Amino acid sequence: MLRREALKQIGLLDEQYFMYTEEMDLCARLLQAGWCNYWVPTAAVIHYGEASTRQNAEAMFVALYRSKAQFQRKFGGERQVRRFKFLLWLAYLPRAALMTTAGLFSPTLAARARAYRHLLRELPGF
C-alpha cells in the first residue's frame, strides 16, 4: 500500500527494470523523497504460480541478478556494482563447481549448475 501523494511525487514503477527489483527501487525512491517504509509482519501475500519464471528458469535467474545490479548502479554507482558483482562471483563460483559435479547424478542439479555458470558468464556485462 502506498499513499497517492507519494506515488504522485516519486512516480510509478521504473520501467527500465525488465523484471524483478522494481519494488526495491520504488521503496528506495520513497525513502529518498522523505517518505517512510513500514513492514507489516501480519500481512500476507499469496503468490500463485511462478508462471513467468518457470517458462525459462535459467534466463529468469540471470535476469533477477541483472536487475539487482541495475539497482546497485542506480543507487550506489559503478563502484557499488563492481562490489556487488564480486560478491556474486564469490558466492556462485563454488556453487557452480559443486553443482556441476552433482549434476552428473541429477538432472535437477545439472540445470542449476547451468544457471550458475550462465550467471558467472554474464557478470562482467551487467
FILUM-594687 format. One line per 3 residues: number of its first residue (from 1); their letters; for each residue x, y, z of N, C-alpha, C. Coordinates in Angstrom, 2 decimals, decimal comma. Example, Ala and Ser with C-alpha at 12.3 -4.5 7.8 and 13.67 -1.06 7.14 Angstrom:
# residues 2
1> AS> 13,19:-5,69:7,80:12,30:-4,50:7,80:13,20:-3,30:7,80  12,85:-2,25:7,08:13,67:-1,06:7,14:12,90:0,03:7,87
END
This chain:
# residues 126
1> MLR> 0,84:-1,17:0,00:0,00:0,00:0,00:0,89:1,23:0,00  0,36:2,24:-0,64:1,13:3,47:-0,65:0,21:4,65:-0,89  0,59:5,75:-0,30:-0,23:6,95:-0,42:-0,18:7,50:-1,86
4> REA> -1,31:7,98:-2,29:-1,41:8,55:-3,63:-0,45:9,73:-3,79  -0,31:10,56:-2,73:0,59:11,71:-2,80:2,03:11,26:-3,01  2,40:10,16:-2,36:3,77:9,64:-2,50:4,00:9,18:-3,94
7> LKQ> 3,05:8,46:-4,48:3,17:7,96:-5,84:3,22:9,12:-6,84  2,42:10,15:-6,60:2,47:11,32:-7,48:3,82:12,01:-7,41  4,41:12,01:-6,22:5,70:12,68:-6,04:6,85:11,91:-6,68
10> IGL> 6,90:10,59:-6,50:8,07:9,82:-6,96:7,86:9,12:-8,30  6,62:8,98:-8,71:6,34:8,31:-9,98:6,06:6,83:-9,80  5,70:6,22:-10,90:5,35:4,80:-10,91:6,59:3,92:-10,86
13> LDE> 6,38:2,62:-11,00:7,50:1,69:-11,06:8,40:2,04:-12,23  9,70:1,89:-12,04:10,68:2,21:-13,09:10,63:1,14:-14,17  10,25:1,53:-15,37:10,10:0,58:-16,48:11,44:0,13:-17,06
16> QYF> 12,55:0,69:-16,58:13,87:0,27:-17,04:14,22:-1,14:-16,54  13,55:-1,59:-15,49:13,77:-2,95:-14,99:12,96:-3,90:-15,83  13,62:-4,95:-16,34:12,89:-5,94:-17,14:11,90:-6,67:-16,25
19> MYT> 12,38:-7,19:-15,17:11,55:-7,92:-14,22:12,36:-8,04:-12,94  11,72:-7,96:-11,84:12,35:-8,07:-10,52:12,99:-6,75:-10,10  12,99:-6,50:-8,82:13,69:-5,40:-8,15:12,99:-4,05:-8,31
22> EEM> 11,98:-3,94:-9,13:11,32:-2,65:-9,29:10,66:-2,20:-7,99  10,22:-3,13:-7,14:9,63:-2,75:-5,86:10,69:-2,21:-4,90  11,91:-2,76:-4,97:13,01:-2,22:-4,16:13,34:-0,79:-4,61
25> DLC> 13,33:-0,58:-5,91:13,58:0,73:-6,48:12,52:1,72:-5,98  11,28:1,30:-6,00:10,18:2,16:-5,54:10,38:2,53:-4,07  10,74:1,56:-3,25:10,97:1,82:-1,82:12,15:2,76:-1,61
28> ARL> 13,21:2,58:-2,36:14,38:3,45:-2,24:14,03:4,88:-2,63  13,24:5,03:-3,69:12,85:6,37:-4,11:11,92:7,03:-3,09  11,06:6,22:-2,45:10,21:6,75:-1,39:11,05:7,29:-0,24
31> LQA> 12,05:6,52:0,16:12,93:6,96:1,25:13,69:8,22:0,87  14,20:8,27:-0,37:14,92:9,46:-0,83:14,03:10,70:-0,79  12,74:10,51:-1,05:11,80:11,63:-1,08:11,28:11,98:0,32
34> GWC> 11,74:11,25:1,34:11,34:11,57:2,70:10,15:10,80:3,23  9,65:9,86:2,47:8,55:9,02:2,94:9,12:7,88:3,78  8,27:7,22:4,52:8,69:6,09:5,37:8,19:4,79:4,76
37> NYW> 8,98:3,75:4,94:8,58:2,40:4,58:8,28:1,65:5,88  7,23:0,90:5,89:6,89:0,10:7,07:6,73:-1,35:6,68  7,15:-2,21:7,56:6,97:-3,64:7,40:5,81:-4,05:8,28
40> VPT> 4,88:-4,78:7,73:3,71:-5,24:8,48:3,79:-6,76:8,54  4,30:-7,30:9,65:4,53:-8,74:9,74:3,26:-9,58:9,69  2,12:-8,98:9,97:0,86:-9,74:9,95:0,25:-9,79:8,55
43> AAV> 0,75:-9,00:7,63:0,22:-9,01:6,27:0,62:-10,30:5,57  -0,24:-10,77:4,71:0,04:-11,99:3,95:-0,22:-11,75:2,47  0,68:-12,22:1,65:0,52:-12,14:0,20:0,60:-13,56:-0,33
46> IHY> -0,34:-13,92:-1,14:-0,34:-15,26:-1,73:0,05:-15,10:-3,19  1,12:-15,77:-3,57:1,61:-15,69:-4,94:1,38:-17,05:-5,58  0,55:-17,08:-6,59:0,26:-18,33:-7,27:1,15:-18,48:-8,47
49> GEA> 1,82:-19,59:-8,55:2,40:-19,93:-9,81:3,86:-19,92:-10,06  4,49:-18,80:-10,17:5,80:-18,64:-10,78:5,70:-18,87:-12,29  4,59:-18,50:-12,86:4,35:-18,77:-14,27:5,40:-18,14:-15,17
52> STR> 5,79:-16,90:-14,90:6,79:-16,25:-15,73:8,15:-16,91:-15,57  8,51:-17,18:-14,34:9,83:-17,74:-14,04:9,97:-19,17:-14,56  8,95:-19,95:-14,41:9,02:-21,36:-14,78:9,23:-21,58:-16,28
55> QNA> 8,79:-20,65:-17,10:8,91:-20,81:-18,55:10,36:-20,90:-18,99  11,23:-20,14:-18,35:12,66:-20,19:-18,67:13,43:-19,82:-17,41  13,53:-20,78:-16,49:14,08:-20,53:-15,16:15,51:-20,01:-15,21
58> EAM> 16,32:-20,53:-16,10:17,72:-20,10:-16,17:17,83:-18,62:-16,57  17,10:-18,24:-17,60:17,14:-16,85:-18,06:16,56:-15,91:-17,00  15,53:-16,35:-16,31:14,93:-15,51:-15,28:15,85:-15,36:-14,07
61> FVA> 16,61:-16,41:-13,75:17,59:-16,35:-12,67:18,63:-15,28:-12,98  19,13:-15,28:-14,20:20,11:-14,27:-14,62:19,46:-12,88:-14,65  18,22:-12,79:-15,10:17,51:-11,51:-15,16:17,34:-10,92:-13,75
64> LYR> 17,11:-11,78:-12,77:16,99:-11,32:-11,38:18,25:-10,59:-10,95  19,41:-11,18:-11,19:20,66:-10,56:-10,77:21,04:-9,38:-11,65  20,63:-9,39:-12,89:20,86:-8,23:-13,75:20,08:-7,03:-13,20
67> SKA> 18,85:-7,27:-12,76:18,05:-6,20:-12,17:18,65:-5,71:-10,86  19,17:-6,63:-10,07:19,80:-6,24:-8,81:21,06:-5,40:-9,07  21,82:-5,75:-10,11:22,99:-4,94:-10,48:22,55:-3,56:-10,96
70> QFQ> 21,47:-3,51:-11,71:20,93:-2,23:-12,18:20,54:-1,35:-11,00  19,93:-1,96:-9,98:19,56:-1,23:-8,77:20,80:-0,69:-8,07  21,83:-1,52:-7,95:23,08:-1,10:-7,32:23,69:0,08:-8,07
73> RKF> 23,66:0,01:-9,40:24,21:1,09:-10,23:23,42:2,39:-10,03  22,11:2,26:-10,01:21,25:3,44:-9,91:21,42:4,14:-8,56  21,54:3,38:-7,47:21,57:3,99:-6,14:22,95:4,00:-5,50
76> GGE> 23,93:3,32:-6,11:25,25:3,28:-5,50:26,39:3,59:-6,44  26,13:3,61:-7,74:27,17:3,91:-8,71:27,97:2,69:-9,14  28,93:2,93:-10,03:29,71:1,84:-10,63:30,55:1,08:-9,60
79> RQV> 31,08:1,80:-8,63:31,88:1,11:-7,60:31,03:0,09:-6,85  29,80:0,47:-6,53:28,89:-0,44:-5,82:28,54:-1,64:-6,70  28,37:-1,42:-8,00:28,07:-2,52:-8,92:29,24:-3,50:-8,96
82> RRF> 30,46:-2,99:-9,05:31,63:-3,87:-9,06:31,72:-4,69:-7,78  31,44:-4,08:-6,65:31,45:-4,78:-5,36:30,38:-5,88:-5,35  29,19:-5,54:-5,84:28,08:-6,49:-5,90:28,43:-7,69:-6,79
85> KFL> 29,00:-7,41:-7,97:29,36:-8,49:-8,89:30,46:-9,37:-8,30  31,41:-8,79:-7,60:32,46:-9,57:-6,96:31,86:-10,50:-5,90  30,92:-10,00:-5,11:30,28:-10,85:-4,10:29,48:-11,97:-4,75
88> LWL> 28,82:-11,67:-5,86:28,11:-12,73:-6,59:29,08:-13,79:-7,09  30,20:-13,35:-7,62:31,21:-14,28:-8,11:31,69:-15,17:-6,97  31,96:-14,57:-5,80:32,40:-15,35:-4,63:31,34:-16,37:-4,20
91> AYL> 30,10:-15,97:-4,28:29,01:-16,85:-3,85:28,72:-17,96:-4,85  28,76:-17,65:-6,15:28,28:-18,61:-7,13:29,36:-19,46:-7,79  30,61:-19,06:-7,75:31,66:-19,90:-8,33:31,75:-21,26:-7,61
94> PRA> 31,81:-21,29:-6,28:31,84:-22,60:-5,61:30,56:-23,41:-5,84  29,44:-22,73:-5,88:28,16:-23,42:-6,13:28,15:-24,04:-7,53  28,64:-23,29:-8,50:28,68:-23,80:-9,87:29,55:-25,04:-9,94
97> ALM> 30,70:-25,00:-9,28:31,60:-26,16:-9,28:30,95:-27,36:-8,62  30,35:-27,15:-7,46:29,70:-28,25:-6,75:28,53:-28,82:-7,53  27,69:-27,93:-8,05:26,51:-28,39:-8,78:26,88:-29,05:-10,10
100> TTA> 27,96:-28,63:-10,72:28,40:-29,28:-11,95:28,75:-30,73:-11,66  29,45:-30,96:-10,57:29,80:-32,33:-10,18:28,55:-33,10:-9,79  27,70:-32,50:-8,95:26,48:-33,18:-8,51:25,53:-33,40:-9,68
103> GLF> 25,60:-32,52:-10,68:24,73:-32,64:-11,84:24,98:-33,89:-12,67  26,13:-34,51:-12,47:26,39:-35,78:-13,15:25,42:-36,86:-12,70  24,82:-36,67:-11,52:23,92:-37,67:-10,94:22,47:-37,22:-10,87
106> SPT> 22,22:-35,95:-11,15:20,86:-35,43:-11,02:20,58:-34,37:-12,09  19,56:-34,57:-12,91:19,21:-33,57:-13,93:18,81:-32,22:-13,31  18,17:-32,25:-12,15:17,78:-31,01:-11,49:19,01:-30,20:-11,10
109> LAA> 20,01:-30,88:-10,53:21,22:-30,19:-10,12:22,04:-29,77:-11,34  21,97:-30,52:-12,41:22,66:-30,13:-13,65:22,07:-28,83:-14,19  20,75:-28,70:-14,12:20,09:-27,47:-14,58:20,50:-26,28:-13,70
112> RAR> 20,57:-26,52:-12,41:21,01:-25,45:-11,50:22,45:-25,04:-11,80  23,30:-26,03:-12,06:24,70:-25,74:-12,40:24,79:-24,89:-13,66  23,95:-25,20:-14,66:23,93:-24,41:-15,90:23,54:-22,96:-15,60
115> AYR> 22,56:-22,78:-14,73:22,12:-21,43:-14,37:23,24:-20,67:-13,67  23,94:-21,31:-12,76:25,05:-20,66:-12,06:26,16:-20,29:-13,03  26,50:-21,20:-13,95:27,55:-20,90:-14,93:27,13:-19,76:-15,85
118> HLL> 25,85:-19,75:-16,23:25,32:-18,69:-17,07:25,46:-17,35:-16,34  25,09:-17,31:-15,06:25,22:-16,07:-14,28:26,67:-15,63:-14,23  27,59:-16,54:-14,00:29,01:-16,19:-13,91:29,54:-15,64:-15,24
121> REL> 29,07:-16,21:-16,36:29,48:-15,69:-17,68:28,93:-14,29:-17,92  27,74:-14,03:-17,41:27,08:-12,75:-17,65:27,58:-11,62:-16,74  28,17:-11,95:-15,61:28,53:-10,92:-14,62:29,31:-9,74:-15,18
124> PGF> 30,33:-9,93:-16,00:31,08:-8,75:-16,48:30,20:-7,77:-17,26  29,18:-8,27:-17,94:28,36:-7,40:-18,77:27,22:-6,71:-18,06  26,97:-7,03:-16,81:25,82:-6,41:-16,12:26,00:-4,92:-16,05
END
